[in-house]
Amino acid sequence: MRTDIAIIGAGIAGATLAAAIGERARVVLLEGEAQPGYHSTGRSAAFWSETYGGPAIQPLTSASGPLLAPWLGPRGGLHLGRPAESALLDAMQAEFPAVRLERVDPQCIIPGLRGDYPHGLAEPTCADIDVAGLHAAALKAAKGAGAVLWCDAWVTGLMRNGSAWEIALADGRTLVADTVVNAAGAWASAVAAMAGAQPIAIQPYRRTVVQLEVDPPAPPDLPLTMDVAGSFYFKPEAGGRLWLSPHDESATDPCDAAPDELDVALAIDRLERAVDWRIVKRERAWAGLRSFAPDRVPVYGWDGRAPGFFWYAGQGGFGIQTAPAAAMIGAALVLGEGLPEPVSGIDVARYAPERFGR
């Protein structure tokens, strides 16, 4: 089979890019697993926060907000600070002048919050994301535009033959494509190595989440609550449950990530130091991979060594909340078009692979 563009990876990145390309090119999505979104996309903590990821990510997140509206639900965010961390909250406000951030008394917002956290910074625009709904809608839109999804399509080889790429799959199938898009998430560096592309180190990190039954039950209107020092965050779930993360980042090889019991224990210990709630039951725990470039900024653009090889990787833990804007940028760059209005004010050069040299 021959196609214009082969996108390696059908998680939220690859799916939304295929949808954004639409009918303007023939697209094949190559997914290594039996179903798309198995790794990072399916294990997200599912929130949209304009401050999450830092100032370099905020323009992508903010531009994505209106486009994500059908999949967003009200939540609100709260950044907590210990007595000596008021300056960190001040610095956050200064870093994000375009984001609505308000100083608040967190004791009035979080019932049972201990006195160790006297400082608070509210982020009222923070929202929940229906990740499954968003991902399914992107796959449906891509399919409606003619894109073809191949699952169990693990890429084992990439060879440039004239003006096209020959893509070998583990099951013996071969695909020929004019352009290869590297949306392989944790496997992005391995895919680039097969193509002889720039050796940009996309490092996967494990992130752990545990679901708890707590007493009293978590209020349904509880905000996404984050320690400004980055030691935990939590948000309510159905039935008064709580999703809790120790905000861990453990470097790992690309893999089917599993939670580490020490990280789960750390998360619970940090929660108990912050609030006086009783942990009734640990119900389940899981882990996902968040993959970053060395500067923790995503990589979008043509490779400097391998013709026809396009980077679309390093989207860390913010790949879902930035997906619509990233897809618009990616589609415009791949197709050689101008940026559409929602992202026209974003400096895409800051995301180019050239920043790492050739």
Number of C-alpha atoms within 10 A of each C-alpha: 8 16 18 15 27 28 25 27 30 31 27 30 30 32 30 30 32 32 25 23 22 19 15 12 15 18 27 26 28 25 25 20 16 12 14 25 22 16 21 25 24 16 18 23 22 20 24 28 25 28 24 16 17 15 17 16 21 21 19 24 27 21 23 24 23 12 15 21 11 12 16 21 15 15 23 21 24 27 25 27 22 17 11 11 17 17 12 15 21 12 10 17 18 12 13 15 10 14 17 14 21 13 15 16 14 22 15 10 15 16 15 13 19 16 14 14 21 18 22 26 24 22 23 18 16 24 24 20 23 15 22 16 11 21 24 16 16 24 25 16 18 26 20 13 19 18 25 18 21 19 16 16 22 21 23 14 16 21 14 18 10 8 10 19 25 18 21 18 18 13 11 10 12 17 17 21 24 19 21 27 28 27 30 26 32 26 20 25 24 19 21 24 14 14 21 17 20 20 14 20 16 26 23 26 23 23 27 28 26 22 21 23 20 16 14 15 19 22 17 15 13 19 24 25 23 21 21 21 14 12 15 20 23 23 26 22 18 11 11 15 22 25 20 25 28 24 21 19 14 15 14 14 14 19 13 11 19 14 17 15 11 9 20 21 13 17 23 20 12 17 22 15 13 19 16 14 18 13 16 12 12 15 11 12 18 17 22 25 30 26 30 22 20 13 11 17 20 26 27 28 23 22 19 15 13 15 18 19 26 26 26 29 27 31 28 23 22 25 26 27 31 27 27 29 27 27 24 23 25 26 23 17 17 21 12 9 10 12 17 13 10 17 19 14 11 15 11 18 12 14 18 18 22 16 11 14 9 12
